[in-house]
Amino acid sequence: MEDKMANYSRWDDVKQRRAAVDDERRAEIDQDLDLGQLVYDLRTAEGLSQRELAARMNTTQSVISRLEEGGGAKNRIDTLARLATALGRHLVLSFPEEPSARTADSVQVA
């Protein structure tokens, strides 16, 4: 029995072998998740299903799902612009020297 067990890794061993996520990558992940949550919040506030929003954007439901999960299209500006239009919103990009106070319907990415 012991010989067979040698072929199996314990979960702790697997986790230790994985590369650690550095602070910069963790911040990127958090930003993606924040944006996904914002997309979800805006969509549900409009009473739209993922499929309905996808139809407004001329895309698929799976694209909306990936956006809400913090991935999908790596948040390309054109995708975000289509999203804003589909939700009756405006996409605002800014490059201020100092960030302003965060508003409820925004995600600060830098």
DRENPA-3360 file (N, C-alpha, C; in nm, 2 decimals, always signed):
BEGIN
1 = MEDKMANY = +0.08/-0.12/+0.00/+0.00/+0.00/+0.00/+0.09/+0.13/+0.00 ~ +0.19/+0.12/+0.07/+0.28/+0.24/+0.08/+0.34/+0.28/-0.05 ~ +0.38/+0.18/-0.13/+0.43/+0.20/-0.27/+0.34/+0.28/-0.35 ~ +0.21/+0.25/-0.35/+0.11/+0.32/-0.43/+0.09/+0.46/-0.38 ~ +0.10/+0.48/-0.26/+0.09/+0.62/-0.20/+0.20/+0.71/-0.25 ~ +0.31/+0.66/-0.28/+0.43/+0.74/-0.32/+0.40/+0.81/-0.45 ~ +0.30/+0.76/-0.53/+0.27/+0.82/-0.66/+0.18/+0.94/-0.65 ~ +0.12/+0.96/-0.54/+0.02/+1.07/-0.52/+0.09/+1.19/-0.44;
9 = SRWDDVKQ = +0.06/+1.31/-0.49/+0.11/+1.42/-0.42/+0.01/+1.47/-0.32 ~ +0.05/+1.52/-0.21/-0.04/+1.58/-0.12/-0.07/+1.72/-0.17 ~ -0.18/+1.78/-0.14/-0.22/+1.91/-0.19/-0.12/+2.01/-0.14 ~ -0.07/+2.00/-0.02/+0.03/+2.10/+0.03/+0.15/+2.10/-0.05 ~ +0.19/+1.98/-0.09/+0.31/+1.97/-0.18/+0.29/+2.04/-0.31 ~ +0.17/+2.02/-0.37/+0.14/+2.08/-0.50/+0.14/+2.23/-0.48 ~ +0.08/+2.29/-0.38/+0.08/+2.43/-0.36/+0.22/+2.49/-0.34 ~ +0.30/+2.42/-0.27/+0.44/+2.47/-0.25/+0.52/+2.47/-0.38;
17 = RRAAVDDE = +0.49/+2.38/-0.47/+0.56/+2.38/-0.60/+0.51/+2.49/-0.70 ~ +0.40/+2.54/-0.67/+0.35/+2.65/-0.76/+0.43/+2.77/-0.74 ~ +0.44/+2.85/-0.85/+0.51/+2.98/-0.84/+0.43/+3.08/-0.75 ~ +0.49/+3.15/-0.67/+0.43/+3.25/-0.59/+0.38/+3.36/-0.67 ~ +0.27/+3.43/-0.64/+0.22/+3.54/-0.71/+0.28/+3.67/-0.64 ~ +0.35/+3.75/-0.72/+0.42/+3.87/-0.67/+0.31/+3.98/-0.65 ~ +0.35/+4.08/-0.58/+0.25/+4.19/-0.54/+0.20/+4.26/-0.67 ~ +0.28/+4.27/-0.77/+0.24/+4.34/-0.89/+0.13/+4.25/-0.97;
25 = RRAEIDQD = +0.15/+4.13/-0.98/+0.06/+4.04/-1.04/-0.07/+4.03/-0.96 ~ -0.06/+4.03/-0.82/-0.18/+4.02/-0.74/-0.26/+4.15/-0.76 ~ -0.20/+4.27/-0.77/-0.27/+4.39/-0.80/-0.34/+4.38/-0.93 ~ -0.28/+4.33/-1.03/-0.35/+4.31/-1.16/-0.47/+4.22/-1.15 ~ -0.46/+4.11/-1.08/-0.57/+4.02/-1.06/-0.68/+4.09/-0.98 ~ -0.65/+4.16/-0.88/-0.75/+4.24/-0.80/-0.82/+4.34/-0.89 ~ -0.75/+4.41/-0.98/-0.81/+4.51/-1.07/-0.91/+4.44/-1.16 ~ -0.86/+4.32/-1.22/-0.95/+4.25/-1.31/-1.08/+4.20/-1.24;
33 = LDLGQLVY = -1.06/+4.15/-1.11/-1.18/+4.11/-1.04/-1.27/+4.23/-1.00 ~ -1.21/+4.34/-0.97/-1.29/+4.46/-0.94/-1.37/+4.50/-1.06 ~ -1.31/+4.50/-1.18/-1.38/+4.54/-1.30/-1.49/+4.43/-1.33 ~ -1.46/+4.31/-1.31/-1.56/+4.21/-1.33/-1.68/+4.23/-1.24 ~ -1.66/+4.26/-1.12/-1.77/+4.29/-1.02/-1.84/+4.41/-1.07 ~ -1.78/+4.52/-1.12/-1.84/+4.64/-1.16/-1.93/+4.60/-1.28 ~ -1.88/+4.52/-1.38/-1.96/+4.48/-1.49/-2.09/+4.41/-1.45 ~ -2.07/+4.31/-1.35/-2.18/+4.24/-1.30/-2.29/+4.33/-1.23;
41 = DLRTAEGL = -2.24/+4.43/-1.15/-2.32/+4.52/-1.08/-2.40/+4.61/-1.17 ~ -2.33/+4.66/-1.28/-2.40/+4.74/-1.37/-2.51/+4.66/-1.45 ~ -2.47/+4.54/-1.49/-2.56/+4.46/-1.57/-2.69/+4.43/-1.49 ~ -2.67/+4.38/-1.37/-2.78/+4.34/-1.29/-2.87/+4.46/-1.25 ~ -2.81/+4.58/-1.23/-2.88/+4.70/-1.20/-2.97/+4.74/-1.31 ~ -2.93/+4.70/-1.44/-3.01/+4.73/-1.55/-3.12/+4.62/-1.58 ~ -3.11/+4.51/-1.49/-3.20/+4.40/-1.51/-3.18/+4.31/-1.63 ~ -3.05/+4.31/-1.67/-3.02/+4.24/-1.79/-2.95/+4.10/-1.76;
49 = SQRELAAR = -2.98/+4.00/-1.84/-2.91/+3.88/-1.82/-2.78/+3.89/-1.90 ~ -2.69/+3.80/-1.88/-2.57/+3.80/-1.96/-2.60/+3.79/-2.11 ~ -2.69/+3.71/-2.14/-2.73/+3.69/-2.28/-2.79/+3.82/-2.34 ~ -2.87/+3.89/-2.27/-2.92/+4.01/-2.32/-2.82/+4.12/-2.34 ~ -2.73/+4.13/-2.24/-2.62/+4.23/-2.26/-2.53/+4.19/-2.38 ~ -2.50/+4.06/-2.39/-2.42/+4.01/-2.51/-2.49/+4.05/-2.64 ~ -2.62/+4.04/-2.65/-2.69/+4.07/-2.77/-2.67/+4.22/-2.80 ~ -2.68/+4.31/-2.69/-2.66/+4.45/-2.71/-2.52/+4.48/-2.76;
57 = MNTTQSVI = -2.43/+4.40/-2.72/-2.29/+4.43/-2.76/-2.25/+4.35/-2.89 ~ -2.34/+4.28/-2.94/-2.31/+4.19/-3.06/-2.20/+4.10/-3.03 ~ -2.21/+4.03/-2.92/-2.11/+3.93/-2.88/-2.18/+3.81/-2.82 ~ -2.11/+3.72/-2.75/-2.17/+3.60/-2.69/-2.18/+3.61/-2.54 ~ -2.27/+3.53/-2.49/-2.29/+3.53/-2.34/-2.16/+3.49/-2.27 ~ -2.08/+3.40/-2.34/-1.95/+3.36/-2.27/-1.85/+3.47/-2.26 ~ -1.86/+3.57/-2.35/-1.77/+3.69/-2.34/-1.81/+3.77/-2.21 ~ -1.94/+3.78/-2.19/-1.98/+3.86/-2.07/-1.94/+3.78/-1.95;
65 = SRLEEGGG = -1.96/+3.65/-1.95/-1.92/+3.57/-1.83/-1.78/+3.59/-1.80 ~ -1.69/+3.58/-1.90/-1.55/+3.60/-1.88/-1.51/+3.74/-1.83 ~ -1.58/+3.84/-1.88/-1.56/+3.98/-1.83/-1.60/+3.98/-1.68 ~ -1.71/+3.92/-1.64/-1.75/+3.93/-1.50/-1.67/+3.85/-1.41 ~ -1.60/+3.75/-1.47/-1.51/+3.67/-1.39/-1.37/+3.73/-1.38 ~ -1.35/+3.85/-1.44/-1.22/+3.92/-1.43/-1.13/+3.88/-1.54 ~ -1.17/+3.83/-1.65/-1.09/+3.79/-1.76/-1.14/+3.84/-1.89 ~ -1.14/+3.77/-1.99/-1.20/+3.80/-2.11/-1.15/+3.92/-2.18;
73 = AKNRIDTL = -1.10/+3.91/-2.30/-1.06/+4.02/-2.38/-0.95/+4.11/-2.31 ~ -0.90/+4.07/-2.20/-0.81/+4.14/-2.12/-0.85/+4.29/-2.12 ~ -0.98/+4.31/-2.11/-1.03/+4.45/-2.09/-0.98/+4.55/-2.19 ~ -0.99/+4.51/-2.31/-0.95/+4.60/-2.43/-1.05/+4.72/-2.42 ~ -0.99/+4.83/-2.46/-1.07/+4.95/-2.46/-1.19/+4.94/-2.55 ~ -1.18/+4.88/-2.67/-1.30/+4.88/-2.75/-1.41/+4.79/-2.69 ~ -1.37/+4.68/-2.62/-1.47/+4.60/-2.56/-1.54/+4.68/-2.45 ~ -1.46/+4.75/-2.37/-1.52/+4.83/-2.26/-1.60/+4.94/-2.31;
81 = ARLATALG = -1.57/+5.00/-2.43/-1.65/+5.10/-2.49/-1.78/+5.05/-2.54 ~ -1.78/+4.93/-2.60/-1.91/+4.86/-2.64/-1.99/+4.83/-2.52 ~ -1.93/+4.79/-2.41/-2.00/+4.76/-2.29/-2.07/+4.88/-2.23 ~ -1.99/+4.99/-2.23/-2.05/+5.12/-2.18/-2.17/+5.16/-2.26 ~ -2.16/+5.15/-2.39/-2.27/+5.19/-2.48/-2.39/+5.10/-2.46 ~ -2.37/+4.97/-2.45/-2.47/+4.87/-2.43/-2.55/+4.90/-2.30 ~ -2.48/+4.95/-2.20/-2.54/+4.98/-2.07/-2.59/+5.13/-2.06 ~ -2.58/+5.20/-2.17/-2.62/+5.34/-2.16/-2.53/+5.43/-2.08;
89 = RHLVLSFP = -2.40/+5.39/-2.07/-2.30/+5.46/-1.99/-2.20/+5.52/-2.08 ~ -2.10/+5.59/-2.02/-1.99/+5.65/-2.09/-1.86/+5.59/-2.03 ~ -1.77/+5.56/-2.12/-1.64/+5.51/-2.08/-1.55/+5.63/-2.07 ~ -1.48/+5.65/-1.96/-1.39/+5.76/-1.93/-1.26/+5.71/-1.90 ~ -1.16/+5.75/-1.98/-1.02/+5.72/-1.95/-0.95/+5.85/-1.91 ~ -0.86/+5.84/-1.81/-0.79/+5.96/-1.77/-0.65/+5.92/-1.73 ~ -0.56/+6.02/-1.74/-0.42/+6.00/-1.71/-0.38/+6.12/-1.62 ~ -0.45/+6.14/-1.50/-0.41/+6.25/-1.42/-0.28/+6.22/-1.35;
97 = EEPSARTA = -0.21/+6.33/-1.31/-0.09/+6.31/-1.23/-0.12/+6.26/-1.09 ~ -0.23/+6.29/-1.04/-0.27/+6.24/-0.91/-0.41/+6.18/-0.92 ~ -0.44/+6.06/-0.87/-0.57/+6.00/-0.89/-0.67/+6.08/-0.80 ~ -0.79/+6.09/-0.86/-0.90/+6.16/-0.78/-0.97/+6.05/-0.69 ~ -1.06/+6.10/-0.61/-1.14/+6.01/-0.53/-1.21/+5.91/-0.62 ~ -1.22/+5.79/-0.57/-1.29/+5.68/-0.65/-1.44/+5.70/-0.64 ~ -1.50/+5.69/-0.75/-1.65/+5.69/-0.76/-1.70/+5.55/-0.76 ~ -1.83/+5.54/-0.73/-1.89/+5.40/-0.71/-1.89/+5.32/-0.84;
105 = DSVQVA = -1.90/+5.38/-0.95/-1.90/+5.31/-1.08/-1.77/+5.31/-1.16 ~ -1.66/+5.30/-1.08/-1.53/+5.31/-1.15/-1.44/+5.21/-1.09 ~ -1.33/+5.18/-1.16/-1.23/+5.09/-1.11/-1.10/+5.16/-1.15 ~ -1.01/+5.18/-1.05/-0.88/+5.25/-1.07/-0.78/+5.14/-1.10 ~ -0.72/+5.15/-1.21/-0.63/+5.05/-1.26/-0.48/+5.08/-1.25 ~ -0.45/+5.20/-1.22/-0.31/+5.24/-1.21/-0.29/+5.34/-1.10;
% end
